[in-house]
């Protein structure tokens, strides 16, 4: 009997030891703020480790937290755990420097199942404890949702957030291994002219138009009926000069090689409006950020030609923030810093390739990267080291303004494009608009970022492109917010004033972290290029051009897609139908046809699970009823990405649309 009691007691002790973890498998703690957390974020504002989203200490209800992740607005953090984690714990709530009466919700989602939901939380609410079992979970999502109202301080925190791991596995980014399927066929050896059919310039301004043409080289070029003052280089296809007289001029372009010739009509309008089609080119920020220099800019221009992008109409080479030095020179204007010697020589070289040069500035005292801006609190406009080292404190428009100085200097260098970046208000926008128009050179004027919709009539009046939202990130959330919500802006896009969702997030990008392949899936990338083209948005590549892979290059060189973007009618697409996770965007084209995008957005944002990629997403069968979008009768349909005629269809077209993918159609009215 005594032995039996001893055995029972021993078993009880063993059970207690297991339940208390004494004999449990060793685990490893990984704090989220020790991970490169920005690489896991798919939200638009950046996330912060060990601070709130504003860079201050994490505090909730007066309590300080040394560990944690600070986020802002709607926040999506995605992790690939592959079954190696055992537990996630955190304390969640609104940061003490957040916004009052702005409710938000926290979610923890594992393999499509909601594991934790906080309910509505407001500033001042008691933080809530999260304790979630992750045994067997492969993909994990941390989500904060908020009713976006334009607040800058919608700060919330995942305080003391950590994983318990059963081994040495480190959480990874969600895999993006979907097949990079190529749809667009290679160009024919025969010539095909791809440059815009419409081009505008002001009287007596330097004129530069490059005939973009695919086909076997060598190739010769001809332009008939050019207005007086212009001439063409028959070897390069560059049309240059100046036109004194206002008017509309119709010219015929010809490209010829050993395999044949191609012609295209070009309408040249000499008047008060430039940028008659959306700008198309490259911007350096998402490639190199503050590390941009002269060598990288020239390498990008050379790569634009070497990769053949210029023969599909890609034109602008735009330097973003971090080129600026001090004021000086003949105009007391912003001069380049030591990274950009011989600035005029660089501009001339870029022009010799048939490309155009853009620069960045701001009406604030300091730029977002901390360089000199277009105003100052000092009469000479200089910037001191104390200002540079405290750049956030000088992000406002100063007492002394130098728009005319800077515009004249840009014109003297031969700048063709200005990105003007600040929290936009009308007076600063108007001053620079006037200065550029009086500079003696056509300089496309692009304002950034988050132009208030309430002033859209002013942006149409003053600018050539206007940023409709915040900086874009390479995530479906950011793309969706930046582009799929722009229907209200569409009526205000047109000749000389294009709505701008920001740079393209293709290839290798540096948005929010180190240079890395875009996190958009191949399907999302097709949707990205399709919608930007339908919207008549500027197309500005944001990746190092020389690093383009075959898939991304193919995305950027479909001339029928670019033709939709550059259509002379200048209409932006409208969202004409949305139901059951499908959006239809419709754009009228100059020849009477329509461009139509059928997008499978997957009810994004309607459930917590929809914010994340789970790896099991499926295509959706869809019947496109023409009448539901106002199109009656028969149409000849063409698959634009495949450059393939699909035949004539009466009233409906049935297809499958991949998750977050698109079917891009050109619809031609047909009698039969």
C-alpha positions as CSV (number, residue, x, y, z in Angstrom):
1,X,0.0,0.0,0.0
2,X,2.8,2.4,0.9
3,X,4.6,1.7,-2.4
4,X,1.4,2.4,-4.3
5,X,1.0,5.7,-2.5
6,X,4.6,6.6,-3.4
7,X,4.0,5.8,-7.1
8,X,0.9,7.9,-7.2
9,X,2.7,10.8,-5.5
10,X,5.6,10.5,-8.0
11,X,3.2,10.6,-10.9
12,X,1.5,13.7,-9.5
13,X,4.8,15.4,-9.1
14,X,5.7,14.6,-12.7
15,X,2.4,16.0,-13.9
16,X,2.9,19.2,-12.0
17,X,6.4,19.6,-13.4
18,X,5.1,19.3,-16.9
19,X,2.2,21.6,-16.3
20,X,4.6,24.2,-14.8
21,X,7.0,23.9,-17.7
22,X,9.9,22.4,-15.7
23,X,10.2,19.5,-18.1
24,X,8.8,21.5,-21.1
25,X,10.8,22.0,-24.2
26,X,13.1,25.0,-24.0
27,X,11.8,28.1,-25.7
28,X,13.4,31.2,-27.0
29,X,12.0,34.8,-26.6
30,X,12.2,37.1,-29.6
31,X,11.1,40.7,-29.0
32,X,9.4,42.2,-32.1
33,X,11.4,45.4,-31.6
34,X,14.6,43.4,-32.1
35,X,13.5,42.3,-35.5
36,X,14.0,44.5,-38.6
37,X,10.3,45.4,-38.1
38,X,10.0,47.9,-40.9
39,X,10.4,45.0,-43.4
40,X,7.4,43.3,-41.9
41,X,5.1,46.3,-42.2
42,X,2.6,46.7,-45.0
43,X,1.0,49.9,-43.8
44,X,1.6,53.3,-45.3
45,X,3.1,55.2,-42.3
46,X,6.4,53.7,-41.1
47,X,6.5,51.6,-37.9
48,X,8.9,52.2,-35.1
49,X,10.8,49.9,-32.7
50,X,11.0,50.9,-29.1
51,X,9.2,54.2,-29.7
52,X,5.7,55.3,-30.6
53,X,5.0,56.2,-34.3
54,X,6.1,59.7,-33.6
55,X,9.5,58.7,-32.3
56,X,8.7,59.4,-28.6
57,X,8.6,56.9,-25.7
58,X,5.8,54.3,-25.7
59,X,3.3,55.4,-23.0
60,X,-0.2,54.2,-22.4
61,X,-2.2,55.7,-19.5
62,X,1.0,57.2,-18.1
63,X,2.8,53.9,-18.0
64,X,6.2,53.7,-19.8
65,X,7.1,50.6,-21.9
66,X,10.7,50.0,-22.9
67,X,9.8,47.3,-25.4
68,X,7.3,47.6,-28.2
69,X,6.3,48.6,-31.7
70,X,4.6,51.9,-32.4
71,X,2.3,52.1,-35.4
72,X,0.0,54.7,-37.0
73,X,-3.2,54.6,-38.9
74,X,-4.3,51.2,-40.3
75,X,-1.3,49.0,-39.7
76,X,-0.5,45.5,-41.1
77,X,2.4,43.4,-39.8
78,X,2.9,40.0,-41.5
79,X,5.1,37.2,-40.2
80,X,6.0,33.8,-41.6
81,X,6.4,31.5,-38.6
82,X,6.1,28.1,-40.3
83,X,5.0,26.4,-37.1
84,X,8.1,27.3,-35.1
85,X,6.4,29.7,-32.6
86,X,4.5,28.6,-29.5
87,X,3.1,31.9,-28.1
88,X,2.6,35.6,-28.8
89,X,2.1,38.1,-26.0
90,X,1.7,41.9,-26.0
91,X,0.0,44.8,-24.3
92,X,-2.1,46.9,-26.8
93,X,-3.7,50.3,-26.7
94,X,-3.7,53.9,-27.9
95,X,-0.5,55.8,-27.2
96,X,-0.8,58.8,-24.8
97,X,0.1,61.1,-27.7
98,X,-2.6,59.7,-29.9
99,X,-5.9,61.3,-30.9
100,X,-9.0,61.5,-28.7
101,X,-12.3,59.9,-29.8
102,X,-10.7,58.0,-32.7
103,X,-11.5,54.3,-32.0
104,X,-9.3,51.6,-33.3
105,X,-9.2,47.8,-33.0
106,X,-6.3,45.3,-32.6
107,X,-6.4,41.8,-34.2
108,X,-4.1,38.8,-34.1
109,X,-4.8,36.5,-37.0
110,X,-3.2,33.1,-37.6
111,X,-3.7,31.0,-40.7
112,X,-7.0,32.9,-41.5
113,X,-8.3,32.5,-37.9
114,X,-8.9,35.5,-35.6
115,X,-7.0,34.6,-32.4
116,X,-7.4,37.9,-30.6
117,X,-9.7,40.9,-31.1
118,X,-9.6,43.9,-28.8
119,X,-12.8,45.5,-29.6
120,X,-12.9,49.3,-29.9
121,X,-10.2,51.1,-28.0
122,X,-9.8,54.9,-27.4
123,X,-7.3,57.2,-25.9
124,X,-7.3,56.8,-22.2
125,X,-8.7,53.2,-22.2
126,X,-6.9,50.7,-20.1
127,X,-4.4,48.7,-22.3
128,X,-5.4,45.1,-23.0
129,X,-3.2,42.0,-22.6
130,X,-2.7,39.7,-25.6
131,X,-1.8,36.1,-25.0
132,X,-2.2,33.8,-28.0
133,X,-1.2,30.2,-28.5
134,X,0.7,29.9,-31.8
135,X,1.3,26.1,-31.9
136,X,1.2,25.0,-35.5
137,X,0.6,28.5,-37.0
138,X,2.4,29.1,-40.2
139,X,1.4,32.7,-41.1
140,X,0.6,35.4,-38.5
141,X,-0.9,38.8,-39.0
142,X,-1.0,41.7,-36.5
143,X,-3.6,44.2,-37.6
144,X,-4.8,47.6,-36.3
145,X,-7.8,49.1,-38.0
146,X,-9.0,52.6,-37.7
147,X,-11.5,54.8,-39.4
148,X,-9.2,57.0,-41.4
149,X,-10.0,60.7,-40.9
150,X,-6.7,62.3,-42.0
151,X,-5.3,62.5,-38.5
152,X,-1.4,62.6,-38.3
153,X,-1.2,61.2,-34.7
154,X,-3.4,58.1,-34.7
155,X,-0.7,56.4,-32.7
156,X,-1.2,52.9,-31.2
157,X,1.2,50.4,-29.7
158,X,2.0,46.7,-29.5
159,X,3.9,47.1,-26.2
160,X,6.1,44.3,-24.8
161,X,5.3,42.4,-28.0
162,X,7.3,39.1,-28.3
163,X,7.2,35.6,-29.7
164,X,8.1,32.5,-27.8
165,X,9.9,30.1,-30.3
166,X,10.5,26.4,-29.7
167,X,13.8,26.5,-31.6
168,X,16.2,29.0,-33.2
169,X,13.9,29.9,-36.1
170,X,13.7,33.6,-36.8
171,X,10.3,35.0,-38.0
172,X,10.5,35.8,-41.7
173,X,8.7,37.9,-44.2
174,X,5.6,36.3,-45.8
175,X,6.9,34.4,-48.9
176,X,6.3,36.0,-52.3
177,X,7.1,33.1,-54.5
178,X,4.3,33.2,-57.0
179,X,5.3,32.5,-60.6
180,X,6.4,35.7,-62.4
181,X,4.4,34.8,-65.5
182,X,5.2,36.9,-68.6
183,X,2.2,37.8,-70.9
184,X,3.5,40.4,-73.3
185,X,5.1,39.2,-76.6
186,X,8.4,40.6,-77.7
187,X,8.3,43.5,-80.2
188,X,8.5,42.7,-83.9
189,X,11.6,43.5,-86.0
190,X,9.6,45.9,-88.1
191,X,9.4,49.5,-86.7
192,X,6.6,50.5,-84.4
193,X,6.4,54.1,-83.1
194,X,5.4,54.2,-79.4
195,X,5.9,57.9,-78.4
196,X,2.7,60.0,-77.6
197,X,0.4,61.3,-80.4
198,X,0.1,64.6,-78.6
199,X,2.7,67.0,-77.3
200,X,2.6,70.5,-76.0
201,X,5.1,73.3,-75.5
202,X,5.0,77.1,-74.7
203,X,6.0,79.6,-77.4
204,X,9.8,80.1,-77.6
205,X,10.5,77.4,-75.0
206,X,13.2,74.8,-75.8
207,X,11.5,71.8,-77.5
208,X,12.6,68.2,-77.0
209,X,10.5,65.3,-78.4
210,X,12.0,61.9,-78.9
211,X,10.5,59.4,-81.4
212,X,10.3,56.2,-79.4
213,X,10.3,53.2,-81.7
214,X,10.8,49.5,-81.3
215,X,12.3,47.4,-84.1
216,X,15.6,46.2,-85.5
217,X,18.4,48.8,-85.6
218,X,19.7,50.7,-87.6
219,X,16.6,52.8,-88.0
220,X,16.1,56.2,-89.7
221,X,13.5,58.8,-88.8
222,X,11.5,61.5,-90.7
223,X,9.0,64.1,-89.6
224,X,6.9,65.9,-92.2
225,X,5.2,69.2,-91.7
226,X,7.0,70.2,-88.5
227,X,6.2,73.8,-87.4
228,X,8.8,76.4,-88.2
229,X,11.7,76.4,-85.8
230,X,11.8,72.6,-85.3
231,X,14.1,70.0,-86.9
232,X,14.6,66.3,-86.6
233,X,17.8,64.3,-86.3
234,X,17.2,61.4,-88.8
235,X,19.6,59.1,-87.0
236,X,18.2,59.5,-83.4
237,X,14.7,60.7,-83.9
238,X,15.1,63.7,-81.7
239,X,13.0,66.7,-82.6
240,X,14.4,69.9,-81.2
241,X,14.3,73.7,-81.6
242,X,11.8,76.4,-80.6
243,X,8.4,77.5,-82.0
244,X,7.5,81.1,-81.8
245,X,3.9,81.1,-82.9
246,X,1.0,79.6,-81.0
247,X,-1.1,77.1,-82.8
248,X,-1.9,73.4,-83.5
249,X,0.4,71.7,-85.9
250,X,-0.1,68.2,-87.4
251,X,3.0,66.3,-88.3
252,X,3.6,62.8,-89.7
253,X,6.4,60.8,-88.1
254,X,8.1,57.9,-89.9
255,X,10.5,55.2,-88.7
256,X,12.2,53.0,-91.2
257,X,14.5,50.0,-91.1
258,X,15.4,47.0,-93.2
259,X,12.2,45.2,-92.3
260,X,9.7,48.0,-93.1
261,X,8.5,51.3,-91.9
262,X,5.9,52.7,-89.5
263,X,4.1,56.1,-89.5
264,X,2.2,58.0,-86.8
265,X,0.4,61.3,-86.6
266,X,1.7,63.8,-84.0
267,X,-0.3,66.7,-82.9
268,X,1.9,69.5,-81.6
269,X,0.1,72.3,-79.6
270,X,2.1,75.4,-79.0
271,X,0.2,77.3,-76.3
272,X,-0.1,77.8,-72.5
273,X,-0.4,74.1,-71.5
274,X,2.3,71.5,-71.2
275,X,2.3,67.9,-70.0
276,X,-0.6,67.1,-72.4
277,X,0.0,63.4,-71.6
278,X,1.1,62.0,-68.2
279,X,4.9,62.2,-67.5
280,X,6.5,58.8,-67.8
281,X,10.0,58.0,-66.6
282,X,12.0,57.2,-63.4
283,X,12.4,58.7,-59.9
284,X,15.5,58.0,-57.7
285,X,14.0,58.0,-54.2
286,X,12.8,54.4,-54.0
287,X,16.0,53.3,-55.6
288,X,18.7,55.1,-53.7
289,X,16.9,57.5,-51.2
290,X,19.6,59.8,-49.6
291,X,22.4,57.9,-51.3
292,X,21.6,59.3,-54.7
293,X,24.6,60.9,-56.6
294,X,25.6,62.0,-60.0
295,X,27.0,58.6,-61.0
296,X,23.8,56.8,-60.0
297,X,21.7,59.3,-62.0
298,X,23.9,59.0,-65.1
299,X,23.9,55.2,-64.7
300,X,20.1,55.3,-64.6
301,X,19.9,57.4,-67.8
302,X,22.3,55.0,-69.5
303,X,20.3,52.0,-68.3
304,X,17.0,53.6,-69.6
305,X,18.6,53.4,-73.1
306,X,20.4,50.1,-72.7
307,X,17.3,48.3,-71.4
308,X,15.3,49.8,-74.3
309,X,12.8,51.6,-72.1
310,X,13.3,54.8,-74.0
311,X,12.0,53.2,-77.1
312,X,8.7,52.5,-75.3
313,X,8.3,56.2,-74.3
314,X,10.0,56.3,-70.9
315,X,11.5,59.8,-70.8
316,X,12.2,61.4,-67.4
317,X,15.2,60.9,-65.1
318,X,14.1,62.6,-61.9
319,X,16.4,63.2,-58.9
320,X,14.5,63.3,-55.7
321,X,15.6,64.7,-52.3
322,X,19.3,64.9,-51.3
323,X,20.9,66.7,-54.2
324,X,20.7,70.1,-52.6
325,X,23.6,72.1,-51.2
326,X,23.7,75.8,-50.3
327,X,22.4,78.9,-52.0
328,X,24.6,80.7,-54.4
329,X,25.4,81.2,-58.0
330,X,24.2,83.9,-60.4
331,X,20.6,83.7,-59.0
332,X,21.3,83.0,-55.3
333,X,19.5,79.8,-55.9
334,X,19.9,76.3,-54.5
335,X,23.1,74.8,-55.8
336,X,24.0,71.1,-55.9
337,X,25.9,69.5,-53.1
338,X,29.3,67.7,-53.4
339,X,27.6,64.6,-54.8
340,X,26.6,66.4,-57.9
341,X,29.5,68.2,-59.6
342,X,29.1,69.7,-63.0
343,X,25.3,69.8,-62.8
344,X,24.7,71.5,-66.2
345,X,27.0,69.0,-67.9
346,X,25.0,66.1,-66.4
347,X,21.7,67.7,-67.7
348,X,23.2,68.2,-71.2
349,X,24.3,64.5,-71.3
350,X,20.8,63.3,-70.3
351,X,19.2,65.5,-73.0
352,X,21.7,64.1,-75.6
353,X,20.1,60.7,-74.9
354,X,16.7,62.1,-75.7
355,X,15.7,62.0,-72.1
356,X,14.7,64.7,-69.7
357,X,15.9,65.7,-66.2
358,X,13.9,66.3,-63.0
359,X,14.8,67.7,-59.6
360,X,13.2,68.0,-56.2
361,X,12.5,70.9,-53.9
362,X,10.2,72.2,-51.2
363,X,8.8,75.5,-50.0
364,X,9.8,74.5,-46.4
365,X,13.0,75.6,-44.8
366,X,14.3,72.1,-44.9
367,X,13.3,69.1,-47.0
368,X,12.1,65.8,-45.5
369,X,15.6,64.5,-45.8
370,X,17.0,67.5,-44.1
371,X,18.4,69.5,-47.1
372,X,17.9,73.2,-47.9
373,X,14.4,74.2,-49.1
374,X,12.9,77.1,-51.0
375,X,12.3,79.5,-48.1
376,X,14.3,80.7,-45.0
377,X,14.0,82.8,-41.9
378,X,17.3,84.5,-43.0
379,X,17.4,87.0,-45.9
380,X,20.3,85.2,-47.6
381,X,18.5,81.9,-47.5
382,X,21.4,80.0,-46.1
383,X,21.0,76.9,-44.0
384,X,23.1,76.2,-40.9
385,X,24.3,73.0,-39.4
386,X,22.0,73.6,-36.4
387,X,19.1,73.6,-38.8
388,X,20.3,70.5,-40.6
389,X,20.7,68.6,-37.4
390,X,17.2,69.6,-36.3
391,X,15.4,69.3,-39.6
392,X,11.9,68.4,-38.2
393,X,11.7,71.7,-36.4
394,X,12.1,73.6,-39.7
395,X,9.5,71.9,-41.8
396,X,7.5,75.0,-42.4
397,X,7.5,77.9,-44.9
398,X,9.9,80.6,-43.9
399,X,9.7,84.4,-44.0
400,X,12.0,84.8,-47.0
401,X,11.0,83.1,-50.3
402,X,13.2,82.2,-53.2
403,X,10.8,80.6,-55.8
404,X,11.9,82.9,-58.6
405,X,15.6,82.4,-57.9
406,X,15.3,78.6,-57.9
407,X,13.1,78.5,-61.0
408,X,15.6,80.6,-63.0
409,X,18.4,78.4,-61.9
410,X,16.5,75.2,-62.9
411,X,15.8,76.7,-66.3
412,X,19.5,77.7,-66.8
413,X,20.6,74.1,-66.1
414,X,17.9,72.7,-68.4
415,X,15.7,71.0,-65.8
416,X,12.4,69.7,-67.3
417,X,10.5,68.5,-64.2
418,X,10.1,69.7,-60.6
419,X,8.8,67.6,-57.7
420,X,7.7,70.1,-55.0
421,X,7.2,68.4,-51.7
422,X,5.5,69.5,-48.5
423,X,2.2,69.4,-46.6
424,X,0.5,71.2,-49.5
425,X,-1.3,74.6,-49.3
426,X,-2.4,76.9,-52.1
427,X,-0.2,80.0,-51.6
428,X,3.2,78.1,-51.9
429,X,1.9,76.1,-54.8
430,X,0.8,79.3,-56.6
431,X,4.1,81.1,-56.1
432,X,6.2,78.3,-57.6
433,X,3.7,77.8,-60.4
434,X,4.1,81.4,-61.4
435,X,7.9,81.3,-61.1
436,X,8.2,78.2,-63.3
437,X,5.9,79.7,-66.0
438,X,8.1,82.8,-66.1
439,X,11.4,80.9,-66.0
440,X,11.8,80.7,-69.8
441,X,11.6,76.9,-69.9
442,X,8.9,74.3,-69.9
443,X,9.3,72.6,-66.5
444,X,6.6,70.1,-65.5
445,X,5.3,71.0,-62.1
446,X,4.5,68.1,-59.7
447,X,3.3,68.8,-56.2
448,X,3.6,66.3,-53.4
449,X,2.3,64.9,-51.0
450,X,-1.3,64.4,-50.0
451,X,-2.9,67.3,-51.8
452,X,-6.2,68.1,-50.0
453,X,-9.2,67.1,-52.2
454,X,-11.0,70.2,-51.0
455,X,-8.6,72.3,-53.2
456,X,-8.6,70.1,-56.2
457,X,-9.7,73.0,-58.5
458,X,-6.6,74.9,-57.4
459,X,-4.4,71.9,-58.2
460,X,-5.9,71.6,-61.7
461,X,-5.3,75.3,-62.2
462,X,-1.8,75.5,-60.8
463,X,0.0,72.2,-61.4
464,X,0.8,69.5,-64.0
465,X,0.5,66.6,-61.5
466,X,-0.7,66.5,-57.9
467,X,-0.2,63.8,-55.4
468,X,-3.5,62.4,-54.2
469,X,-2.2,60.7,-51.1
470,X,0.7,59.8,-48.8
471,X,3.9,58.1,-49.9
472,X,3.3,54.7,-51.4
473,X,4.7,51.4,-50.0
474,X,5.2,48.1,-51.8
475,X,2.2,46.4,-50.3
476,X,-1.3,45.6,-51.5
477,X,-2.7,47.8,-48.6
478,X,-0.7,50.8,-49.8
479,X,-1.5,50.2,-53.5
480,X,-5.2,49.8,-52.7
481,X,-5.3,53.0,-50.6
482,X,-3.2,54.9,-53.1
483,X,-5.0,53.9,-56.4
484,X,-8.2,51.9,-55.9
485,X,-9.8,54.7,-53.9
486,X,-9.3,57.5,-56.5
487,X,-12.6,57.5,-58.3
488,X,-13.6,60.9,-56.8
489,X,-10.3,62.4,-58.2
490,X,-10.8,61.0,-61.7
491,X,-13.0,63.9,-63.1
492,X,-10.1,66.3,-62.3
493,X,-7.4,64.5,-64.3
494,X,-6.7,65.7,-67.8
495,X,-4.4,67.5,-70.2
496,X,-1.8,69.4,-68.2
497,X,-3.1,68.4,-64.8
498,X,-2.8,64.7,-63.9
499,X,-3.8,63.0,-60.6
500,X,-0.7,61.3,-59.1
501,X,-0.9,58.2,-56.8
502,X,2.9,58.3,-56.4
503,X,5.8,56.3,-57.8
504,X,5.5,52.8,-59.1
505,X,6.4,50.0,-56.6
506,X,7.9,47.5,-59.0
507,X,11.3,45.8,-59.1
508,X,13.8,46.4,-56.3
509,X,12.7,49.2,-53.9
510,X,13.7,50.8,-50.7
511,X,10.3,51.8,-49.4
512,X,10.6,51.7,-45.6
513,X,13.6,49.4,-45.4
514,X,16.7,48.3,-47.3
515,X,16.6,47.6,-51.0
516,X,14.5,44.5,-51.6
517,X,12.2,43.0,-54.3
518,X,8.7,44.4,-54.3
519,X,6.4,42.6,-51.9
520,X,3.6,42.8,-54.5
521,X,2.8,39.5,-56.0
522,X,3.0,39.2,-59.8
523,X,-0.8,39.4,-60.0
524,X,-0.7,42.6,-57.9
525,X,1.9,44.1,-60.1
526,X,-0.2,43.5,-63.2
527,X,-3.1,45.2,-61.4
528,X,-0.7,48.1,-60.4
529,X,0.4,48.9,-63.9
530,X,-3.1,48.4,-65.3
531,X,-4.8,50.8,-62.9
532,X,-2.1,53.5,-63.1
533,X,-2.5,53.4,-66.9
534,X,-6.3,53.5,-66.7
535,X,-6.1,56.5,-64.3
536,X,-3.8,58.4,-66.7
537,X,-1.5,58.7,-63.8
538,X,2.2,59.6,-64.2
539,X,4.3,56.4,-64.6
540,X,7.5,56.9,-62.7
541,X,9.6,53.7,-62.1
542,X,10.9,53.7,-58.5
543,X,13.6,50.9,-58.9
544,X,17.2,50.8,-60.1
545,X,16.7,50.4,-63.8
546,X,19.9,48.4,-64.3
547,X,18.5,45.8,-61.9
548,X,15.3,45.1,-63.8
549,X,14.6,41.4,-64.3
550,X,12.8,40.0,-67.3
551,X,9.4,40.0,-65.7
552,X,9.5,43.6,-64.5
553,X,11.0,44.8,-67.9
554,X,8.1,43.0,-69.6
555,X,5.6,44.7,-67.4
556,X,7.0,48.1,-68.3
557,X,7.3,47.6,-72.1
558,X,3.8,46.7,-73.2
559,X,3.1,49.4,-75.6
560,X,-0.6,48.8,-75.7
561,X,-0.8,49.4,-71.9
562,X,1.3,52.5,-72.2
563,X,-0.9,53.7,-75.1
564,X,-3.9,53.6,-72.7
565,X,-2.0,55.8,-70.3
566,X,-0.9,58.2,-73.0
567,X,-4.2,58.3,-74.9
568,X,-4.7,61.8,-76.4
569,X,-8.3,62.1,-75.1
570,X,-6.7,62.5,-71.6
571,X,-9.6,60.9,-69.6
572,X,-9.0,59.2,-66.3
573,X,-10.9,55.9,-65.7
574,X,-14.0,55.7,-63.5
575,X,-15.0,53.0,-61.1
576,X,-18.3,52.0,-62.7
577,X,-19.1,48.7,-60.9
578,X,-18.1,47.0,-57.6
579,X,-19.6,43.8,-56.2
580,X,-18.5,40.5,-54.6
581,X,-14.8,41.5,-54.6
582,X,-14.7,42.7,-58.3
583,X,-14.1,46.2,-59.4
584,X,-14.6,47.4,-63.0
585,X,-12.8,50.6,-64.1
586,X,-13.8,52.1,-67.5
587,X,-11.9,54.6,-69.6
588,X,-13.0,56.3,-72.8
589,X,-10.3,56.5,-75.5
590,X,-9.8,58.9,-78.4
591,X,-10.7,56.5,-81.1
592,X,-14.1,55.7,-79.6
593,X,-13.0,52.4,-78.0
594,X,-12.9,51.7,-74.2
595,X,-10.2,50.5,-71.9
596,X,-11.6,48.3,-69.2
597,X,-10.0,46.8,-66.1
598,X,-11.6,43.9,-64.4
599,X,-9.9,43.7,-61.0
600,X,-10.3,40.9,-58.3
601,X,-9.7,43.0,-55.2
602,X,-11.0,40.1,-53.0
603,X,-13.2,42.2,-50.7
604,X,-10.0,43.7,-49.3
605,X,-10.5,45.5,-46.0
606,X,-13.9,44.1,-45.3
607,X,-12.7,41.4,-42.9
608,X,-9.6,41.2,-40.7
609,X,-8.3,38.2,-42.7
610,X,-8.5,40.1,-46.0
611,X,-5.6,42.3,-45.1
612,X,-3.1,39.4,-45.3
613,X,-1.7,36.9,-47.9
614,X,-2.3,33.3,-46.8
615,X,-0.9,31.4,-49.7
616,X,-4.2,29.7,-50.7
617,X,-5.9,32.4,-52.6
618,X,-7.9,31.3,-55.7
619,X,-9.0,32.9,-58.9
620,X,-12.6,34.0,-59.3
621,X,-15.0,33.2,-62.2
622,X,-16.7,36.4,-63.4
623,X,-19.3,37.2,-66.0
624,X,-18.8,40.8,-67.3
625,X,-22.2,42.1,-68.3
626,X,-21.6,45.1,-70.6
627,X,-25.0,46.7,-69.8
628,X,-24.2,47.0,-66.1
629,X,-21.4,49.5,-66.9
630,X,-23.4,51.4,-69.6
631,X,-22.1,49.6,-72.7
632,X,-24.7,48.3,-75.1
633,X,-24.4,46.1,-78.1
634,X,-21.5,44.0,-79.5
635,X,-17.8,44.6,-78.9
636,X,-14.6,43.3,-80.3
637,X,-12.4,42.5,-77.4
638,X,-8.6,42.5,-77.1
639,X,-6.6,41.2,-74.2
640,X,-4.2,44.1,-73.8
641,X,-1.5,42.4,-71.7
642,X,-1.3,39.4,-74.1
643,X,-1.8,41.7,-77.1
644,X,-4.3,39.2,-78.4
645,X,-7.7,39.6,-80.1
646,X,-10.4,37.6,-78.3
647,X,-13.2,37.9,-80.8
648,X,-16.6,39.6,-80.9
649,X,-18.9,39.3,-77.9
650,X,-22.5,40.1,-77.5
651,X,-23.6,41.6,-74.1
652,X,-21.3,39.5,-71.9
653,X,-17.8,38.2,-71.5
654,X,-16.9,35.4,-69.2
655,X,-13.4,35.0,-67.6
656,X,-11.4,34.0,-64.6
657,X,-9.6,36.7,-62.6
658,X,-6.7,35.8,-60.4
659,X,-6.7,36.9,-56.8
660,X,-5.6,40.6,-56.7
661,X,-5.2,40.2,-60.5
662,X,-6.7,41.9,-63.5
663,X,-8.1,41.3,-67.0
664,X,-7.2,44.4,-69.0
665,X,-9.4,44.8,-72.1
666,X,-9.7,47.1,-75.1
667,X,-13.3,47.1,-76.3
668,X,-14.1,48.2,-79.8
669,X,-17.8,48.7,-80.8
670,X,-18.8,46.1,-83.4
671,X,-21.8,45.8,-85.6
672,X,-21.5,42.1,-86.0
